[in-house]
Amino acid sequence: MEIDVYERYYKADACFSGVQRNGALVKLTSDSEAGQITYRASVSFFPHRDEEDYAVSYDAYFEKELYSGKGRRSKKKEEEYLKNLHEVIDELSKEQGAAVIWDEPLRDERRG
C-alpha cells in the first residue's frame, strides 16, 4: 500500500526539455507490502505558468530511496525523514541544476 506521508507544492527554478519549471511537488512516500516497507523522497518540477497550473509533468521527476527493509510504517522514522527532507531534495535538485524555493510554498502541506 503506497501512501504519501507528506506532499507540498513549492515555487521552483529549473529548466528541463527546454521548458522553464516554476513549480515543484515534493513528497515523502511510504510503500508497504507483505512485511516490507520502503520510504522514498521525490521531487517533480512542473511549468506552473499561472496560479491555476498544477499539471505535474513527469519528465523532470527525481527520487531517492531512503529506506527499504522488513517492517511497517513508523511515525518515529517518518518524522526523522521529514526533518531531513529539505536536504535530500536539495541534493537531488542540485544534481539536476534545479532548485526548490522552500520559503515560497504554493499550497498547504498534506500528510497521509
Buried (B, 14 or more C-beta within 10 A) or exposed (E): EEEBBBBBBBBBBBEBEEBEBBBBBBBBBBBBEEEEBBBBBBBBBBBBEEEEEEEBBEEBBBBEEBBEEEEEBBEEBBEBBBEEBEEBBBEBBEEBEBBBBBEEBBEEEEEE
